Every structure is written in structure tokens, then in C-alpha cells.
Amino acid sequence: MKKYLAHICGHFQPLGYEELYAVLEAENISYSILEVNSQVVIFETADNPLYAVSRCAFVHSLIELLGTGEIEDEKFTFLHSYDISELDSGSTFCSRVTKIGEKEVKIRLMDLERELGNHIFNKFSSKKFTVNLKSPDYIFRTILIKNRFFLGLEIWAINRKKFSIREPGKRDFFRPGAMRTDYARALVNLSRIKKDEIFFDPFCGGGGFLLEASYLGAYAIGSDLDYTAVKGSTKNMKQFKQYTAELLHGDSRNIPIRSFHAIATDPPYSLQSSTHGEKVSQLTYDFLIESREHLMKNRYLVYCTPSTIEPEHIVERTEYKIVTLIDTFIHKSLTRRILVLK
Ligand SMILES: C[S@@+](CC[C@H](N)C(=O)[O-])C[C@H]1O[C@@H](n2cnc3c(N)ncnc32)[C@H](O)[C@@H]1O
């Protein structure tokens, strides 16, 4: 069993936690949570969580945890017991410190980085490590929360560029109302879709969710009532070389596909994008009833609405159960309510 720390993105905290739990479940990682602190989740598993966590958009990094304690009186003796057999001799390393929250610790971060670096250097002397601050082979990362520290070996850190290259504004087809890429990825992750499974977005617009599902290796199918959107998302899929995706023209209340493993979708709210004359609450109800017939058993549907329509009451009238409900403030006239249904 190894212990890991996932560092959750501060701006999207509720979503980041749920995204982490969803990807661990999707990739069949059996884990137990040891602690949840501000922006960190400490968990234990005998499986390798690297691939699962690297799917995330709102997790900053994954750290294999070596030890934790109070910063002032710590002698870092736990470093002695860490099994270093997997680390390559003669490698380069550096020590980095990330502080979360208020400035309660009086210590200077650079001094702490240096001090920890010295400890690691001495304790792992048999490995003949040398320091490289620019591009080290290993990063020993310390997360500081008030006086508490969590020290470990960083095994993955997010590359934001991976998402920014396909932001809505950079796609061949673009419409206002398209969701930013990392947000779309997080919602696709909440649907627990996996490689080689069938993913469906019935209100696909420019295809942002389809792109993310395709990048995860799923077979993505999208449909939209607006033919321009269907043509546009076909174009976007080609632009990013996601050739397996399929686009259909149709109404989400009359689904033309027999069955699929997961749905994540952002339907119109009657603000920036049109419901084509339908009330948002009625469209939500009709779609939930229709989708229930096609979504595989015990699988997930991720659906967004404005919080003002109180979709949880609509869900009560269907066979779906709410697994998670997350509100995210978008602007003063819109709080998006994300529902994960099963
Ligand atoms: C908010 S947009 C989707 C944006 C998309 N997630 C993106 O990131 O590009 C909602 C889409 O739902 C479509 N739509 C509205 N009513 C529909 C219906 N009854 N069936 C299918 N699509 C519908 C609209 O044409 C619009 O393209």
C-alpha cells in the first residue's frame, strides 16, 4: 500500500474533489481516503493511480507521500524508512515547497526548500543525487498548510497547455456559450467514461465534451437540434484529428442510439444558447425520461442547468438518483448546477 496526496485546484474546489473521486472509480482504483484538508486529498491504495489522476483537469499534482508532520519540530526521520530502491542512482533532484492558505508559517519558503533539500541529499546519499533546479529528474514537493507539512515525491503535475490548445476560441467552429476545455474535461470525467466505451452528448453544440471524451479514448457520439452545430463540431473533431467521433442531427428527446455507457452534457439555459422554444425545466424532464431508456444500468449522466430551476425536484420525478450536486458561480445572473445522476 502506498499513500498519495492529490493537490486540488483552488478555484474549482468542489468540482476538483469530485473529479478526483470519479476518475479513481472510473479506472477501478480501490482506495481509502485518509484525510481531506484544504485543497489536498490523502489516500491509500495498492493500485497505481497515476493514469486515473492524469485524466483530471482540476487536480494540480499527484505526490507519493513520504511523510507529514509539524514543520517547526520535525527532524524528517521518516525519510530513513522510505524505500528508495525505485529511484535511479546518479539522478538529479530538487526540493520545492507549495504553501496553501494563509501565511501562518513565519519561515521563508526558499530557506525551507533548501533545508529540505539538504535532508533529502543526506538521507539518500547512497543514490548519489545532485541538485538541478531547472529540470530535475525528481521533484520532492512539500505542501504546507498552516504549520503542517506533507512531503513526497511528485509523480505527476498538470500541463495546462494540454487544455489551452483546444480552448473554444481556437477551434474552427466557435459559438458563444461553449464551455472552457478544462471545465468540459472535468464534467466528462464525472461521467466515469473509460477508454473504448461509448460516450454521448445529446446537446453537443461545438463538440467540446466530445473532444474531451475522444482524447480519453472513448467512442464519442454527439447530437444537436441545430444542423450548423452538427457540421461545426464535425469540423472541430477533424481539426483535432479525433476521427472516431460521430455526429448526428436530432432532438435529445428522441435519442437515435440504442445504448451508451455515459453522458455528460451542457444543455441550453435559454440565456446564450437557445432551447428552440422549450422551457428549460420541461426540456430537462423530457430528456431525463428519454435518456433513462438508453443509458446502461448503474452508469452516470452528468447534466447542467441554471440553479434557479432547482433541477433536483425534476430528478425526483424520474428514476434517476442524485449522486453529486455541485453549484458553480459563473456570473451574477448564472450559477450553474451540475448534477451527477445514476
Ligand atoms: C450550451 S450549448 C452546448 C455547448 C457545448 N457544450 C459546447 O461546449 O460547445 C446547447 C446546445 O443544445 C442545442 N439544443 C437545444 N435544444 C435541443 C434539443 N431539444 N435537442 C438537441 N439539441 C438541442 C442547441 O442547439 C445548442 O447547440
The ligand as an ORCA input file, in Angstrom:
! r2SCAN-3c Opt
* xyz 0 1
  C     -24.970     25.231    -24.370
  S     -24.977     24.607    -26.000
  C     -23.820     23.312    -25.888
  C     -22.433     23.838    -25.813
  C     -21.397     22.728    -25.842
  N     -21.332     22.017    -24.575
  C     -20.042     23.304    -26.174
  O     -19.155     23.367    -25.275
  O     -19.848     23.720    -27.331
  C     -26.517     23.785    -26.131
  C     -26.845     23.167    -27.479
  O     -28.083     22.453    -27.355
  C     -28.771     22.523    -28.609
  N     -30.183     22.162    -28.381
  C     -31.177     22.935    -27.909
  N     -32.323     22.204    -27.789
  C     -32.026     20.930    -28.199
  C     -32.741     19.721    -28.287
  N     -34.022     19.662    -27.929
  N     -32.095     18.625    -28.723
  C     -30.786     18.669    -29.092
  N     -30.050     19.792    -29.045
  C     -30.656     20.915    -28.593
  C     -28.513     23.918    -29.088
  O     -28.664     23.963    -30.484
  C     -27.054     24.159    -28.623
  O     -26.154     23.859    -29.651
*
